[in-house]
Amino acid sequence: MFFKKHTAIIFSVINGLLYGVFARMAIEVDSLSVIFSVMSVGFIVVVPFVIGFLTTYKIKSPNVPYRIFMPWLSCVLMVAITWLVGWEGSICIVMALPVFCLFSSIGGLVGGVSYKNKIHAIALPIVLICPPVVSFVESCLELPSEVRIVENLIVVNVPVDVVCNNIKSVRMIDESEHFFNI
């Protein structure tokens, strides 16, 4: 009875979850890794947006709390699966999950509005193609780089031969020169 009543919701959460898992899997598969990179706007921002959109776009009259918070379920499940299979570590999850939830909520709001305005059939293909397009454009951009040289210079007022002799053979450190008791 529960599953029959909530089939659309379960189906929507699974859609968002599967999209997220397959997007993350594309990074792991060498031939597909050109689509996404883990640390890209396409993956960290746009994929969660799509997850949120998929979680809400087919639900009839979703209320605002549903649009905001239900996408979190898809994101949390996706992150749990990527952690279980070893694709993500704990620190990555702690840092990425708040961002994922934020952008999935935005996607959820857009998905709910697209259904309400009956444009979800047009919006769906556009939204689905956004992550690979954004990632491709991002990969074509040249990243800014900067080279800096740091030098330390110590002037020692002794003749060169004294310095050279001290470098050739270093005397033993005396007990009185020890600063730490080991």
TIVEXLO-394222 format. One record per residue (C-alpha): residue in one letter; x, y, z. Coordinates in nm, 3 decimals, padded with zeros to 5 digits. Layout:
% TIVEXLO-394222
<'A', <X, Y, Z>>
...
***
This chain:
% TIVEXLO-394222
<'M', <00.000, 00.000, 00.000>>
<'F', <00.277, 00.246, 00.095>>
<'F', <00.473, 00.180, -00.224>>
<'K', <00.162, 00.209, -00.443>>
<'K', <00.068, 00.541, -00.286>>
<'H', <00.421, 00.684, -00.308>>
<'T', <00.541, 00.525, -00.633>>
<'A', <00.602, 00.860, -00.805>>
<'I', <00.807, 00.988, -00.511>>
<'I', <01.015, 00.670, -00.485>>
<'F', <01.069, 00.668, -00.862>>
<'S', <01.177, 01.035, -00.855>>
<'V', <01.424, 00.983, -00.569>>
<'I', <01.571, 00.679, -00.749>>
<'N', <01.600, 00.883, -01.074>>
<'G', <01.801, 01.152, -00.896>>
<'L', <02.010, 00.892, -00.714>>
<'L', <02.092, 00.698, -01.032>>
<'Y', <02.185, 01.012, -01.225>>
<'G', <02.425, 01.111, -00.946>>
<'V', <02.579, 00.763, -00.921>>
<'F', <02.626, 00.736, -01.298>>
<'A', <02.776, 01.086, -01.313>>
<'R', <03.024, 00.988, -01.040>>
<'M', <03.091, 00.655, -01.212>>
<'A', <03.175, 00.842, -01.534>>
<'I', <03.472, 00.992, -01.349>>
<'E', <03.601, 00.647, -01.256>>
<'V', <03.575, 00.499, -01.608>>
<'D', <03.874, 00.613, -01.813>>
<'S', <03.686, 00.638, -02.142>>
<'L', <03.413, 00.850, -01.978>>
<'S', <03.632, 01.061, -01.750>>
<'V', <03.651, 01.330, -02.019>>
<'I', <03.285, 01.410, -01.941>>
<'F', <03.340, 01.512, -01.579>>
<'S', <03.618, 01.575, -01.336>>
<'V', <03.553, 01.549, -00.964>>
<'M', <03.659, 01.901, -00.880>>
<'S', <03.463, 02.085, -01.145>>
<'V', <03.167, 02.320, -01.142>>
<'G', <02.996, 02.072, -01.374>>
<'F', <03.014, 01.799, -01.111>>
<'I', <02.996, 01.986, -00.780>>
<'V', <02.725, 02.236, -00.880>>
<'V', <02.538, 02.123, -01.192>>
<'V', <02.508, 01.749, -01.117>>
<'P', <02.339, 01.817, -00.779>>
<'F', <02.112, 02.066, -00.956>>
<'V', <02.008, 01.790, -01.198>>
<'I', <01.960, 01.546, -00.909>>
<'G', <01.723, 01.794, -00.745>>
<'F', <01.541, 01.856, -01.072>>
<'L', <01.492, 01.483, -01.133>>
<'T', <01.369, 01.434, -00.777>>
<'T', <01.086, 01.688, -00.817>>
<'Y', <00.999, 01.744, -01.182>>
<'K', <00.743, 01.460, -01.214>>
<'I', <00.566, 01.510, -00.881>>
<'K', <00.220, 01.663, -00.911>>
<'S', <00.197, 01.983, -00.709>>
<'P', <00.500, 01.939, -00.483>>
<'N', <00.501, 02.187, -00.196>>
<'V', <00.803, 02.409, -00.135>>
<'P', <00.947, 02.205, 00.157>>
<'Y', <00.927, 01.894, -00.061>>
<'R', <01.109, 02.073, -00.346>>
<'I', <01.380, 02.195, -00.109>>
<'F', <01.438, 01.889, 00.110>>
<'M', <01.346, 01.578, -00.092>>
<'P', <01.645, 01.626, -00.328>>
<'W', <01.866, 01.594, -00.021>>
<'L', <01.755, 01.232, 00.011>>
<'S', <01.878, 01.156, -00.342>>
<'C', <02.207, 01.337, -00.274>>
<'V', <02.269, 01.167, 00.061>>
<'L', <02.195, 00.825, -00.089>>
<'M', <02.427, 00.899, -00.384>>
<'V', <02.707, 01.010, -00.152>>
<'A', <02.653, 00.703, 00.069>>
<'I', <02.685, 00.472, -00.231>>
<'T', <03.000, 00.646, -00.356>>
<'W', <03.147, 00.614, -00.007>>
<'L', <03.053, 00.246, 00.021>>
<'V', <03.217, 00.158, -00.311>>
<'G', <03.527, 00.359, -00.219>>
<'W', <03.496, 00.641, -00.473>>
<'E', <03.482, 00.909, -00.206>>
<'G', <03.650, 00.960, 00.127>>
<'S', <03.499, 01.104, 00.441>>
<'I', <03.663, 01.446, 00.413>>
<'C', <03.534, 01.490, 00.056>>
<'I', <03.185, 01.399, 00.171>>
<'V', <03.194, 01.641, 00.464>>
<'M', <03.307, 01.924, 00.236>>
<'A', <03.086, 01.846, -00.066>>
<'L', <02.756, 01.740, 00.090>>
<'P', <02.645, 02.090, 00.200>>
<'V', <02.715, 02.222, -00.152>>
<'F', <02.535, 01.923, -00.305>>
<'C', <02.232, 01.980, -00.084>>
<'L', <02.218, 02.352, -00.164>>
<'F', <02.229, 02.306, -00.541>>
<'S', <01.998, 02.004, -00.533>>
<'S', <01.744, 02.221, -00.351>>
<'I', <01.774, 02.483, -00.624>>
<'G', <01.725, 02.210, -00.883>>
<'G', <01.428, 02.081, -00.684>>
<'L', <01.268, 02.424, -00.687>>
<'V', <01.322, 02.456, -01.063>>
<'G', <01.192, 02.103, -01.121>>
<'G', <00.873, 02.174, -00.926>>
<'V', <00.816, 02.499, -01.114>>
<'S', <00.878, 02.331, -01.451>>
<'Y', <00.606, 02.073, -01.378>>
<'K', <00.366, 02.338, -01.254>>
<'N', <00.420, 02.542, -01.572>>
<'K', <00.403, 02.229, -01.792>>
<'I', <00.749, 02.286, -01.942>>
<'H', <00.915, 01.982, -01.783>>
<'A', <00.917, 01.792, -02.116>>
<'I', <01.125, 02.071, -02.271>>
<'A', <01.331, 02.142, -01.959>>
<'L', <01.432, 01.780, -01.895>>
<'P', <01.666, 01.729, -02.194>>
<'I', <01.818, 02.073, -02.144>>
<'V', <01.885, 02.006, -01.775>>
<'L', <02.024, 01.656, -01.842>>
<'I', <02.275, 01.783, -02.098>>
<'C', <02.398, 02.073, -01.881>>
<'P', <02.655, 01.886, -01.664>>
<'P', <02.859, 01.740, -01.952>>
<'V', <02.836, 02.066, -02.148>>
<'V', <02.945, 02.277, -01.850>>
<'S', <03.227, 02.031, -01.773>>
<'F', <03.343, 02.033, -02.136>>
<'V', <03.346, 02.414, -02.150>>
<'E', <03.524, 02.422, -01.815>>
<'S', <03.792, 02.181, -01.941>>
<'C', <03.856, 02.406, -02.242>>
<'L', <03.925, 02.709, -02.024>>
<'E', <04.283, 02.781, -01.937>>
<'L', <04.335, 02.786, -01.564>>
<'P', <04.519, 03.085, -01.425>>
<'S', <04.866, 03.008, -01.305>>
<'E', <05.129, 03.206, -01.125>>
<'V', <05.493, 03.132, -01.060>>
<'R', <05.665, 03.287, -00.761>>
<'I', <06.024, 03.257, -00.656>>
<'V', <06.113, 03.289, -00.291>>
<'E', <06.474, 03.338, -00.189>>
<'N', <06.632, 03.353, 00.153>>
<'L', <06.966, 03.521, 00.187>>
<'I', <07.182, 03.524, 00.498>>
<'V', <07.490, 03.742, 00.497>>
<'V', <07.774, 03.600, 00.704>>
<'N', <08.063, 03.836, 00.777>>
<'V', <08.346, 03.584, 00.764>>
<'P', <08.602, 03.506, 00.499>>
<'V', <08.499, 03.256, 00.232>>
<'D', <08.764, 03.000, 00.333>>
<'V', <08.619, 02.983, 00.689>>
<'V', <08.271, 02.910, 00.552>>
<'C', <08.408, 02.650, 00.309>>
<'N', <08.604, 02.472, 00.583>>
<'N', <08.295, 02.457, 00.804>>
<'I', <08.088, 02.316, 00.522>>
<'K', <08.347, 02.049, 00.432>>
<'S', <08.355, 01.900, 00.779>>
<'V', <08.099, 01.982, 01.041>>
<'R', <08.214, 01.945, 01.399>>
<'M', <08.016, 01.738, 01.648>>
<'I', <07.740, 01.918, 01.832>>
<'D', <07.836, 01.974, 02.192>>
<'E', <07.599, 01.865, 02.477>>
<'S', <07.560, 02.226, 02.582>>
<'E', <07.423, 02.310, 02.236>>
<'H', <07.129, 02.067, 02.263>>
<'F', <06.803, 02.250, 02.306>>
<'F', <06.584, 01.944, 02.344>>
<'N', <06.623, 01.650, 02.575>>
<'I', <06.567, 01.338, 02.370>>
***
